[in-house]
Amino acid sequence: MEKEGQLRVPSGCAISGMISRKGRMISGEDIISSIRVMHERSNGLGGGFAGYGIYPQYKEWYAFHIFYDSAAAREECERYLERHFDIANLSKIPVRKTDRITDEPLMWRYFVLPLHTKITDSQLDEKEFTARCVIRINTTIDGAYVFSSGKNMGVFKAVGYPEDVGYFYRLEEYAGYSWTAHGRYPTNTPGWWGGAHPFALLDYTVVHNGEISSYDANRRFIEMFGYKCTLLTDTEVMTYILDYLIRKQGLTHEEAALVVAAPFWSTIEGLAPEKRELLTYLRSAFSSLLVTGPFSILFGFEGGLMALNDRLKLRSMVVAEKGDMVYMASEESAIRIIAPDLDRVWAPAGGVAVMARLEGGAA
């Protein structure tokens, strides 16, 4: 367990996110500035970012960001990719060397599309085929880890303070319509490159402040459906839960939030019949996916951003608006540093999802 002196800091970790509902491009510098303000909430054992809309020239291709422990792992993984995907471009992920980020793995980026023949043979849709390939790489190729796999988006993470991670990855050279960021203060799990946030699958990403007390129950359920939790941190399972509920089960984002942070039964009983029927179904059908413990998360996806905290509101969350911009962060200071004059600021109620979507749909 990581400690500051002899005092545990269970409420540590910082999260921040922003989205332009009009789809305006936001420089990566802004999200770095936001997360830097909350430096004291991290301890240098993990930082990361997710940017949406950052690869317009390859927006129809899946962008795989992959860590490798060795050249041999890279060779094996690339052989697998060549058998299953058309590769439009591959290159090292550009970085800026700094003594604040050390022991980095090999980092490569690939723009890929599943081969049509493989899709036909598998009888899967494109997203399911791609997700299964990502999970297979991460569980069967020793020393290879796909840490980002969506279209027109990317995850950048490392062991270090988040502002140093942003500098390392040269995020000021990227622009996107939505960003999330995380500064880690691990309390129960190790700090390592794969365990830094965000956690991602396809275009879904999660940054998280808190602890998941229900992790074992959640993991046992979700792994029955082909997911594998291998990254030594509880947050990973939340990404798979949301993917399962939204992409596989067809729930709306709001309905998925009502599963993850389900209202108490006593609250449900007092609702109008139609609402009570829906919530009773969700709690009963997906009871193993209720996430318990203190948490606040930002859930990024193509075309939108969602903030959610636990139903008892045991972790901080502030949301603000300025024009078409929506900001979400652990602290108001992380928003004010980039948007001092805000139209509206509020703290969401426990278990109530705050949604911000692009006007007119996904970019």
Residue pairs with C-beta under 8 A, 6 or more apart in sequence:
1 8
1 187
1 188
2 43
2 45
2 185
2 186
2 187
2 191
3 9
4 43
8 187
9 185
9 187
10 187
10 211
10 294
11 209
11 294
11 315
11 316
12 41
12 42
12 43
12 185
12 187
12 209
13 41
13 42
13 182
13 183
13 184
13 185
13 208
13 209
13 210
13 330
14 35
14 38
14 41
14 42
14 162
14 181
14 182
14 183
14 209
14 329
14 330
14 331
14 334
15 180
15 181
15 182
15 183
15 207
15 208
15 209
15 296
15 297
15 298
15 328
15 329
15 330
16 31
16 34
16 35
16 38
16 180
16 181
16 298
16 327
16 328
16 329
16 330
16 334
16 335
17 31
17 178
17 179
17 180
17 181
17 207
17 298
17 300
17 305
17 307
17 327
17 328
17 329
18 26
18 30
18 31
18 34
18 178
18 179
18 305
18 325
18 326
18 327
18 328
18 338
19 52
19 177
19 178
19 179
19 304
19 305
19 325
19 326
19 356
19 358
20 26
20 177
20 178
20 324
20 325
21 324
21 325
21 326
21 356
21 357
21 358
21 359
22 324
22 358
22 359
23 53
23 177
23 358
23 359
23 363
24 177
24 324
25 53
25 175
25 176
25 177
26 175
26 176
26 177
26 178
26 179
27 172
27 174
27 175
28 49
28 51
28 166
28 171
28 172
28 173
28 174
28 175
28 176
28 179
29 171
29 172
30 179
30 338
31 49
31 51
31 166
31 171
31 179
31 180
31 181
32 49
32 162
32 163
32 166
32 167
32 171
32 172
32 181
33 337
33 338
34 181
34 327
34 329
34 334
34 335
34 337
34 338
35 47
35 49
35 162
35 163
35 166
35 181
35 182
35 183
35 334
36 162
36 163
36 337
37 331
37 333
37 334
37 337
38 183
38 329
38 330
38 331
38 333
38 334
39 161
39 163
39 183
41 183
41 185
41 330
41 331
42 161
42 162
42 183
42 184
42 185
43 184
43 185
43 186
44 159
44 160
44 161
44 191
45 159
45 184
45 185
45 186
45 190
45 191
46 157
46 158
46 159
46 160
46 182
46 183
46 184
46 186
46 191
46 192
46 195
46 196
46 197
47 157
47 158
47 159
47 160
47 161
47 162
47 163
47 164
47 165
47 166
47 181
47 182
47 183
47 184
47 196
48 155
48 156
48 157
48 158
48 162
48 165
48 181
48 182
48 184
48 196
48 197
48 198
48 207
49 155
49 156
49 157
49 162
49 165
49 166
49 169
49 171
49 179
49 180
49 181
49 182
49 198
50 148
50 153
50 154
50 155
50 156
50 179
50 180
50 181
50 198
50 200
50 205
50 207
50 300
51 153
51 154
51 156
51 171
51 174
51 176
51 178
51 179
52 152
52 153
52 176
52 177
52 178
52 179
52 203
52 300
52 302
52 303
52 363
53 152
53 153
53 175
53 176
53 177
53 178
53 363
54 152
54 153
54 154
54 174
54 175
54 176
55 61
55 63
55 111
55 151
55 152
55 153
55 154
56 152
58 88
58 89
58 111
58 152
59 151
59 152
59 363
60 113
60 151
61 88
61 111
61 112
61 113
61 151
62 85
62 111
62 112
62 113
62 130
62 149
62 150
62 151
62 202
63 109
63 110
63 111
63 148
63 149
63 150
63 151
63 152
63 153
63 154
64 81
64 109
64 110
64 111
64 112
64 134
64 146
64 148
64 149
65 93
65 107
65 108
65 109
65 146
65 147
65 148
65 149
65 154
65 155
65 156
66 74
66 77
66 107
66 108
66 109
66 110
66 137
66 144
66 145
66 146
66 147
67 105
67 106
67 107
67 144
67 145
67 147
67 193
67 194
68 74
68 77
68 105
68 106
68 107
68 108
68 143
68 144
68 145
69 105
69 106
69 142
69 143
69 144
70 106
70 143
71 106
72 143
73 106
73 141
73 142
73 143
73 144
74 106
74 108
74 144
76 141
76 144
77 137
77 141
77 144
78 90
80 133
80 136
80 137
80 141
81 87
81 110
81 112
84 114
84 115
84 118
84 133
85 110
85 112
85 113
85 114
85 115
85 133
86 112
86 113
86 114
86 115
87 110
87 111
87 112
88 111
88 112
88 113
89 109
89 110
89 111
90 108
90 109
90 110
90 111
91 108
91 109
92 106
92 107
92 108
92 109
93 107
93 108
93 109
93 156
93 169
94 169
94 170
94 173
95 104
95 107
95 168
95 169
95 170
96 167
96 168
96 169
96 170
97 168
98 164
98 167
98 168
100 160
100 161
100 164
100 167
100 168
101 158
101 159
101 160
101 164
101 165
101 168
102 159
103 159
104 158
104 193
105 193
109 154
113 126
114 126
114 129
114 130
114 133
118 129
119 125
119 126
119 129
122 129
124 132
127 202
127 247
130 149
130 202
131 149
131 201
131 202
131 243
132 226
134 146
134 149
134 201
134 202
135 226
135 227
135 228
137 144
137 145
137 146
138 144
138 145
138 146
138 228
138 230
139 228
139 230
145 194
147 155
147 157
147 194
147 200
148 154
148 155
148 156
148 200
149 200
149 201
149 202
150 200
150 202
150 203
150 204
150 205
150 302
151 202
151 203
151 302
152 302
152 363
153 176
153 203
153 205
153 300
153 302
154 174
155 198
155 200
155 205
156 165
156 166
156 169
156 171
157 165
157 182
157 193
157 196
157 197
157 198
158 165
158 168
158 169
158 193
158 196
159 191
159 192
159 193
159 196
160 168
161 183
162 181
162 182
162 183
165 196
166 172
166 181
177 358
177 363
178 300
178 304
178 305
180 198
180 205
180 207
180 298
180 300
180 305
181 207
182 196
182 197
182 198
182 207
182 208
184 191
184 196
184 197
186 195
186 233
187 211
188 211
188 234
189 195
189 232
189 233
189 234
190 232
192 232
194 231
194 232
195 231
195 232
195 233
197 206
197 207
197 208
197 235
198 205
198 206
198 207
198 300
199 205
199 206
199 231
199 233
199 235
199 236
199 238
199 239
200 206
200 239
201 239
201 240
201 243
202 243
202 247
203 300
203 301
203 302
204 239
204 242
204 243
204 246
204 247
204 299
204 300
204 301
205 239
205 299
205 300
205 301
206 235
206 238
206 239
206 242
206 297
206 298
206 299
206 300
207 235
207 297
207 298
208 235
208 238
208 295
208 296
208 297
209 295
209 296
209 297
209 315
209 316
209 330
210 293
210 294
210 295
210 296
210 297
210 310
210 314
210 315
211 234
211 293
211 294
211 295
212 218
212 234
212 235
212 237
212 238
212 291
212 292
212 293
212 295
213 292
213 293
214 290
214 291
214 292
214 293
215 234
215 237
217 288
218 237
218 238
218 241
218 288
218 289
218 291
219 229
219 237
220 288
221 288
221 289
222 229
222 237
222 240
222 241
222 244
222 289
223 229
225 244
225 248
227 240
227 243
227 244
229 236
229 237
229 240
230 236
238 260
238 291
238 297
241 256
241 259
241 260
241 289
241 291
242 256
242 260
242 299
244 289
245 251
245 255
245 256
245 259
245 260
245 286
245 289
246 252
246 253
246 256
246 301
249 286
251 259
251 282
253 299
253 301
253 304
253 306
253 353
253 355
254 353
254 355
255 278
255 282
257 306
257 308
257 351
257 353
258 278
258 279
258 282
258 353
259 282
259 283
259 286
259 289
259 290
260 289
260 290
260 291
260 308
261 291
261 308
261 309
261 310
261 311
261 350
261 351
261 353
262 279
262 282
262 283
262 290
262 311
262 351
263 279
263 311
263 351
264 311
265 283
268 276
268 279
268 280
268 283
269 276
271 279
283 290
291 310
292 310
293 310
294 310
294 312
294 314
294 315
295 309
295 310
295 314
295 315
296 307
296 308
296 309
296 310
296 315
296 316
296 317
296 330
297 307
297 308
297 309
298 305
298 306
298 307
298 328
299 305
299 306
299 307
299 308
302 362
302 363
303 357
303 358
303 361
303 362
303 363
304 355
304 356
304 357
304 358
304 362
305 326
305 328
305 355
305 356
305 357
306 353
306 354
306 355
306 356
307 317
307 319
307 328
307 348
307 353
307 354
308 348
308 351
308 352
308 353
308 354
309 315
309 316
309 317
309 348
309 350
309 351
310 350
310 351
311 350
311 351
312 350
313 349
313 350
313 351
315 330
316 330
316 331
316 347
317 328
317 329
317 330
317 347
317 348
318 328
318 329
318 330
318 331
318 332
318 335
318 345
318 346
318 347
319 326
319 327
319 328
319 345
319 346
319 347
319 348
319 354
320 326
320 327
320 328
320 332
320 335
320 339
320 342
320 343
320 344
320 345
320 346
321 327
321 342
321 343
321 344
322 339
322 341
322 342
322 343
323 343
324 359
325 339
326 356
327 335
327 338
327 339
327 342
328 354
328 356
329 335
332 345
335 342
335 345
336 342
348 354
